């Protein structure tokens, strides 16, 4: 072979081939976000609602690209000298989380179609799609650099979405708290990543796992510190106690569809990142992160349920704040199988993914009902839900079903099934004490979920003397609800009923993974 031919062959080996189908879900979402941003400059004001249709069409297209990816694992952006070490892998785990993320963003878009008119429309849809693109990229990330970039792409637009109601003090305060807590989490995480890189000399998750198995003694302390700091950063993102302080004020101050988005998609981002770094990158240090996550799970579910119980003590309290504390408690349940993976293997992760799928469906449904009620009851107090069955019986039945699913009671079989799988993961891993803590917290959660459910079916209170206006803008109390919000409630209710009929399908679908 001539020198020129050898040079050409060497140059060709450095050319990175890209599997465009593998990266299609986040890529399509990002491209549609840019299209919406540019279109906003040229579309006249009276046609701005069309941007919402474009955003929904883009999310549907991104979801459809998941179908051909079911055939097998696909990887891209691999090292030229090691095709098995890649930065992006569309495996079963990534596809399930992408389905959750993009589906959650789609339902958020549906319940946003009406409320987005009160916000800068083009900016709103661009930021929502940009955040969804980062969230879809994260579960397929297989190196720490891509993981951190995806996490920040998902988070940075969310800050702006929370504070998008310009001139609203609560919205601005919520955005500031969210921003400061997230920046702190990112700084701590980056410090941990730098320590891990210093100890291993690589950022790829599989190589980190191999190198941590035989780190020299003088670097072992540095590696353990890096693992701990990385976990602290993700604990902020998942709203695990004691790093949960930003959640209630952020949810209350944000536009309601964005609160729904953060409760599902934001949580999925944090937990998928936590799963990747613990199970794939740090299995050698399971004695470090296993006990830590178990304690965090117990603390998170206990504090979340205690605060939600206090929130439900009076019906004048905010329904959104109650859902915020409920989401903190649910984060504790989601942490249990990840902690169990340290003791009984990575196959326990399927319980977390199954629980996340259930939670996403019913929590988005509950928020869709909250959005509907907020049209006529802008304070959105728990007392505003009294007698909802008399005014809108189907909506009240759907809300009752969502709350029973969150509580884990029939007819919400999917909620009960999800809790049983998480409980079993703790027991099988030998974490009996954590299973007991979870059982106690589930009982505590029953009180405020059932109290809210009972309110829906009580006789309505007389409206005389009510401080809540009966009309908001051009919406009247007896007006027809927006079709998109009604569709979101119907879709989530139908999905919840279908999954309650065959709950084993969720665990089977979520349980197949590479771990």
Secondary structure, 3 states (H helix, E strand, C coil): CCHHHHHHHHHHHCCCCCCCCCCHHHHHHHHHHHHHHHHHHHCCHHHCHHHHHHHHHHHHHHHHCCCHHHHCCEEEEEECCEEEEEEEEECHHHHHHHHHHHHHHHHHHHHHHHHHHHCCHHHHHHHHHHHHHHHHHHCCECEHHHHHHHHHHHHHHHHHHHCCCCCCHHHHHHHHHHHHHHHHHHHHHHHHHHHHHHHHCCCEHHHHHHHHCCCCHHHHHHHHHHHHHHHHHHHHHCCCCCCCCCHHHHHHHCCHHHHHHHHHHHHHHHHHHHHHHHHHHCHHHHHHHHHHHHHHHHHHHHHHHHHHHHHCCCCCCEHHHHHHHHHHHHHHHHHHHHHHHHHHCHHHHHHHHHHHHHHHHHHHHHHHHHHHHHCCCCCCEHHHHCCHHHHCHHHHHHHHHHHHHHHCCCCCHHHHHHHHHHHHHHHHCCCHHHHHHHHHHHHHHHHHHHHHHHHHCCCCCCCCCCCCCCEECCEECCCCCCHHHHHHHHHHHHHHHHHHHCCHHHHHHHHCCCC
